[in-house]
């Protein structure tokens, strides 16, 4: 069962690489693609820097998980706005090119969802790690009090045990080294489940995005409550 599940996961990730590759963009660092989900730009941002998984490829903008997170924030009465800076085909290097522009705003949390496309293209893992660390460093330099959340990803098993182990270790290691919070696997409960993915087999459906939002909110919700001064004991709607 484990071997079969990982084979299914590989098929999903391999298809994602092809789909993202066809739609890859190289945005100018001064004019990144982003969507401000909330309208009150005076509120500190929860910035989602990521790939097509964050952008919500194949869905309307309000079905992507960052928009669902905004709904949870609003329902909880928390004073934050979501900025969706997901770009289809994005790599860690692309995210690094865009980060300085994105940091020109009040920032409460950076949710870093990058690395999957680096892996799917067989790019150098140390280089990916360096890019992700530089994104974190620049965020901390611009916004010392901002919280960092790192979304973990898994590697295609056919890349070999050594590559898989090295890749998957990057995310918890970065989280520990930087005092960041880890989402163990962004696509937990979604990857490899046909009915939760679109016909292309690699991008979550609206229902799948809702599960991804829950995976994120499990980690992010407590961080936002603390930043908002409400603490863990206050009730926050799911």
N, C-alpha and C positions, 0 to 999 in steps of 0.2 A: 504493500500500500504506500509506504513512504517513497519507494523508487518511482512508482507510477505518479504520485502527486508531484514529485520534483520534475518528472518528464512533462507533465501538463504545465507546470509553472514555466519550464523552459520554453515550451511552445508559445505560451502567452507573451513572455518577454522577448522572444525572437521576433514575433510578429510586431510587437511594439517598436522594435528597432527599425524594422522596414517602414512601418507607417510614419514614425517620427522622422526618418531619414528623408522621406519624400516631401515632408512639410517643413524641413529645418530652415530656420531663418538666422541671419546674423544681424541682430538689431544694433543700431547705433547706440553706444553707451549713454548718449545724451537724451535719447528718445526711446526708452524701452516700452515694449507692449505691457500694459498693466491696466487693471480695472479697479477703481475704488468702489467697493460694494456699498459702503455707507456714504451718506451724503454730507455728514458733518465732518469737514476736514480739520476742524479744530481739535478733534479727539485724537489721542495717540494711536498710531497704527499697529495692527498686527499684520506684518508683512509676510506673505507666502511667496517664497522664491523657489520656483520649481519648473517642472516639465509639463508635458501635455496632461499628465495625471492631475496636476494642480489647475491647469487651464480649463479642464473639463472638455477636452476634445470630443466632438460629436454630440454635445449637449448644449442646451441653453446656458447662459452664464449663471442663472439662478439655480441650476441643478448641480453645478460644480461644488465640491466640498467646502471651499472657502466661503461661498455664499451661504451654505448651510451653517457654517460656524458663525457667520454674522447673525443669522437668525437666533442661534443659541445665545450669543452675546446680548442681543436686544431683549430676548425673553428673560434673561437673567438680570436685566437692568444694569449691565456693566458698561462703563464709559470708554469703549474702544471701537475702532473702525477697522474693517478688513480691507487690505489691499492685495488683490490677486495679481501677482507678477509671474504667473506661469506662462511658459512659452513652449510650444511644441518642438521637440527635438533638442531641447536645451541640454548642454553639458555643463560640467563644473566650470570650465573655462569661459563659457558664455555667461554664466551667472556672475562670475568675477568681473567680466567686462561691464555688466549692468549695475553692479551693486552701488557704486558711488552715487549715481543719479538717484537711485531709489532711497538712499539714506538722507536725502534732502527734505526730511519731514520729521515731525515728532514720532518717535518709534518706541513702542512698548515691548514688542516681541518680534523676533525673526524666527520664522518656521522655515527651515532649510531642507528642501526636498530636491536634492540633486545627486547625481552619481550613477543612476541606472543607465543612462545613455552612454556614459563613459564605459561602463562594463560591457554593454551590448555591442559596442564598437571595438572592444578589445584594447581600449586605451590604457595607458600606463597608470597603475594604481597609485604609486607614490606621487605622480603629478596631480592626480585627482585629489589626493589627500592635501597636498600643498595648496591647491586652489580653494578647497573648502575651508582650510585653516585661514587663508588670507581673507576670505569673505567674513569669517567670524572676527578676525582681527580688525578689519575695517569697520565692522558694525560696532564693536566694542570701543574703538577709537572715537567714532562719531557719537555714539550713544552708550556711555559707560554703564548706565543702569538698565539697559535693555536685557530682557531674558532671551536666551537662545534655545530653540527646540530643534533637534535633528531627527529627521525621518529616516529610519533604517530601511535598507533594501536587501534583497537576496540576489545571489548570482546564479546564472544558468549553470547547471551541473556539468555540462559537456566541456566547460572551460578548464576543467581539471581541479582536483582537490586543493592543490596549493593556491591557485588563483581564487577559487571560491572562498577559501578560508581567509586569505588576505583581504579580499574585497569586503566581505561581510564584517570583518573585524574593524574596518575603518570607522564605522558609525559609532559604535559604543566607545571606541578608543578616543575619538574626537570629543564625544560628550563628556567623558570622564576628565580628559585633559583640560577642558575649557569650562568645567562647571555647568555644562548644558544639560538639558533634559532630553532623554531619548524616547522616541516612538519606536519600539523594537522592529516592527515591520508595518509600513504604511498600508499595504494591501492585505493585511491579515483578514481572512474570512472572505476575500474577494478573488484573489489570484487563483486561476485554475478552475473557477466555478462558472460554467458556461452561461447559466441563466443570469449571472450578475455582471456579464460583460457584453458589450455591443457585438453585432454580427462580425466585426473584424477580429473578435476574439481576444482583444488586448486592452481595450479601454472600457472602464466600468460604465454600466448603465446608470440611470438615475438612482435605482435601488442600490447598486454597488457603491456609488458615490456617497449615499447616505450611511453606509457601513464604514466607509473610509472616514467620514466626518466623525462618527462615533469613536473610531480609533484615535483620531486626533484630539477630540474633546476630552477623552479620558485623561490625557496628559495636560492639555492646554487649559482646561477649565479651572483647575486648581491654581495654576499660575496666574491667570487673570483675576481670580478672586483675591489672591494675595496682593497683587499689584493694585487692585481697586480698594484694598483695605478692609475687605469683608472677612477674610480668613476662611479656614476650612469648615468651620462649624455652621456657617450660614447656608441656608438652603438655596440651591440654584437649579432651575428646571433643566431637564435633560433635553 
